[in-house]
Amino acid sequence: MSQEKWYQLNSEDVLRLQQVNMQQGLPWEEAWRRQAEVGRNELSEGQRISPLTLLLNQFKDFMVLVLLGATLISGLLGEYLDAITIVIIIVMNGILGFTQEFRAEKSLRALKELSAPNANVWREGALHQIPARDLVPGDIIVLESGDRVPADVRFLETNGLYVEESALTGESVAVSKLTAVIPHDDVPLGDQRNLGFMGTMVSRGTAKAVVVRTGMSTEMGKIADLIQNTESMETPLQHRLEQLGKILIIVAIALTVLVVVAGIMHGQPPYAMFLAGVSLAVAAIPEGLPAIVTIALALGVQRMIKRKAIVRKLPSVETLGCASVICSDKTGTLTQNKMTVTHLWIGGDVMEVTGDGYSPVGQILHAGHQTDPLKHPSLSKLLHISALCNNATLFEEKAETKRKKGKEGAETPASVWNIKGDPTEGALVVLSAKSGITPESLRDKFKRIAEFPFDSERKRMSVLVASEQGRMACTKGAPDVLIQHCSYILWDGKVIPFTSTLKQKVISANEGMAKSALRVLGVAYKDVKVSDRCEDHEDVESNLVFVGLTGMIDPPRKEVREAIAKCRKAGIKTVMITGDHQTTAEAIAKQLGMIPANGVSMSGQQIGQMTEEELDAKVNDTYVYARVSPEHKLRIVKALQRQGHVVAMTGDGVNDAPAIKAADIGIAMGITGTDVSKEASSLILSDDNFATIVAAIEEGRGIYENIRKFIRYLLASNVGEIMTMFIAMMAGLPLPLVPIQILWVNLVTDGLPAMALGVDQAEKDLMQHKPRSAKENIFARRLGWKIISRGLLIGVCTLGAFWLVLHTNPGDSDTLLKAQSVAFATLVMAQLIHVFDCRSSRSIFHRNPLQNKYLVLAVLSSLILMLAVMYIDSLQPIFKTVPLGWKDWILVLIAAGIPTFFMGLGSVLSPKRKRNNDRNKGVRASGYSSSKASFR
């Protein structure tokens, strides 16, 4: 029964299929039998993993195993400080991973909290309140304003019923519910208006309904199942670091074995070579890499918080930096989530309404000039009707404590206006308030006698008010319906017959507003005599005088258009995914410059009819998805991922949670977001603003580039150390560095300078490049060449300086000590000069070396540590060093500077063409022209 399309069946057929009498309800015994058959009406959390298992799983990672090996080696060498440091790093990473996975299970518990605790149900002819988990298909329930719908139900009777379904469908406006049959196939969730869904909220009215689906069979249950069965994507950073760890361990072991074997074959003592080999292995594996990555990400997170983005998972910052597609919800993210009247049509004239959101500040313009309602009778009448035929309230939030600096420097309270009631009615209240007409100001003049509330079948609302001038009926509703009840029209301040010609003008104006994605309401009135019958709406809503049309929309956020333009410049595609209607979504997307000339939109119904292959073929050209379900959102995200995109998905509702979890990075709204969407996300926007995502992208790109900088630095330094030893052993030379010197170089150069690179400032053209591919290797964009070439040069130059000193007085033991001291100093200085080269994607000459003050301090600290072991008498025997003279330092500085300055000079002389071509290619790859885009 749960697979039936219940919206296509009439009430009698639904009751017959559920085998229940609407007046009596189910017998208790039958209810228990059905519960035993279908289970309780609650959401399953799936198979739970114990916290201990989750914690132990964190230590199975390959890089962790490499670090454990490095810990053992460091311990055997007596480097207990290194060993302790590595253990702390492993434990910290394990706790971080455990916390993240443990949080993931919370999303299902948050989903369960949306279930209603109790339900009013008819059993054996009497109304009972029972726990909602005991409901079964066939139960007859009663719903009132403020109730949470306890299961999926088919409405049997409704009385002015409105249900707020934004958490499920993404539509911000409460939906009117009805009982009539919906005969169409594949009706989107938001249009199944004779059904109610578990977890949604009754905003007003009452209803009687029959339960048709419970537990995991409900629409909310389907989302719970999607969350359980959707795997979180491994971030590119995690994947690349794991790849890097495997490469490092294999290369380090292979080269270390070669060095040891070559040394022994050339007559070096086996024990000395073993110690040198192990020392080299420790130096070759940058065990500090995970710590530096974590620190770089953590500092990035602090910067993100200042820019209104809260990071729940550290690697997500880096992932967002390589996002090639951002899928964004419309309501509240791209738009203000504040219905606003922007246009009026009165007596053939189109008027524009200015102002933002719910603030009662704005003007009504006609032909560009402000219109005074007192001098425009028809406009004045429309504003009065909008305020009188209304149950919404406009208020200034008194609890707001934010303050802002005024022009004179004094603090002034920040005005925050909001509405209580239906958003559509709130828009009309704000419209009237902009001209000084409010329900409160009219309360003394007009007394409400009767109200005929909005009904989904009548599609209109009327109130009857009395004043000193007499009684007046005020009506608002759908224009196509309202004009059928109007016999007159207010034209140029005069009431004239509503001819077919004038009606056609109203219909044309209505269609024009609707095409611009405006939600249109018509307003009308009539003067009511004391003798007139006013018992029901038919009496009141006849022979009305049509006044005009109001067009409203949830307007785009001002800053979003610029943010989307920045994304386009950075080669990032922005996509709107919304539960709203296609026409509305397209109009907003065009206003924001989101759809390029070749871009198209697609409805959820179209997606439902497509195979995976058909969707894959369309997904790159589609920029707007409207009227979509949670399954559709998930399919869109996966289709984009199959096309090689790194997908960021934003959302605020329960319906967004599966797609948020499946995306490479999930982004939840901090203000309007549900707990379910937040728990499924990696990043939370504290201001619900799309523009904040662009700031996050910039931070993410900067962090990833910094990670590449210190990987480049660390590995080039390590390659230099390995090459120094490897070439010396293959050439049959003495050891250029003793084991303690290798470990000291590793400590001096790998620590503070590498960490300072992690907080380096971003290059100016960071947001001018295309997003990097999700499959991009960590060594891409010539990073591997830079590491090998600089490392090889550092090794050759170090060995060259060693050889020159060694051959000035061959055979002297003091000469070997001096040569090793020169090699030690050259290697350290070469790495400390090279660290400044790593700040730029081109060369050391393209950036100010003193810009990063932390790096300057780190290099000075490393220099002091190097000089300490060379010039402090008590340390010289330990580190096998001797003091160097000024001639020796000239040799050291020349040899150390060659790798960086020689390669940098080549970069300065090389053309910039390839760099510019790469940049333009990135812009074209995103589907936009590099020049001004032409939008439909």
Buried (B, 14 or more C-beta within 10 A) or exposed (E): BBEBEBBBBEBEBBBEBBEBEBEEBBBEEBBEEBBEEBBBBBBBBEEEEEEEEBBEBBBEBEBBBBBEBBBEBBBEBEBEEBBEBBBEBBEEBBEBBBBBBEBBBBBBEBBBEBBBEBBBBBBEEEEEEBBBBBBBBBBBBBBEEEBBBBBBBBBBEBEBBBBBBBBBBBBBBBBBBBBBBBEEEEBBBBBBBBBBBBBBBBBBBBBBBBBBBBBBBBBBBBBBBBBBEBEBBEBBBBBBBBBBBEBBBEBBBEBBEBBBEBBBEBEBEEEBBBBBBBBBBBBBBBBBBBBBBBBBBEBBBEBBEEBBBBBBBBBBBBBBBBBBBBBBBBBBBBBBBBBBBBBBBBBEBBBBBEBBBBBBEBBBBBEEEEBEBEEBBBBBBBBBBBBBBBBBBBEEEEEEEEEEEEEEEEEEEEEBBBBEBBBBBBBBBBBBBBBEBBBEEBEEEBEBBBBBBBBBEBBBBBBBBBEEEEBBBBBBBBBBBBBEBBEBBBBEEEBEEBEEEBBEBBEEBBEBBBEBBBBBBBBBBBEBEEEBEBEEBEBBBEEBBBBBBBBBBBBBBEEBBEBBBBBBBBBBBBBBBBBBBBBBBBBBBBBBBBBBEEBEBBBBBBBBEBEEEEBBEBBBEBBBBBBBBBBBBBBBBBBBBEBEBBBBBBBBBBBBBBBBBBBBBBBBBBEBBBBBBBBBBBBBBBBBBBBBBBBBBBBBBBBBBBBBBBBBBBBBBBBBBBBBBBBBBBEEBBBBBBBBBBBBBBBBBBBBBBBBBBBBEBBEEBBBBBBBBBEBEBBEBEBBEBBBBBBBBBBBBBBBBBBEBBEEEEEEEEBBBBBBBBBBBBBBBBBBBBBBBBBBBBBBBBBEBEEBEBBBEBBEBBBEBBBEBBEEEEEBEEBBBBEBEEEBEEBBBBBBBBBBBEBBEEBEEEEEEEEEEEBEEBBEBBBBEBEEBEBE
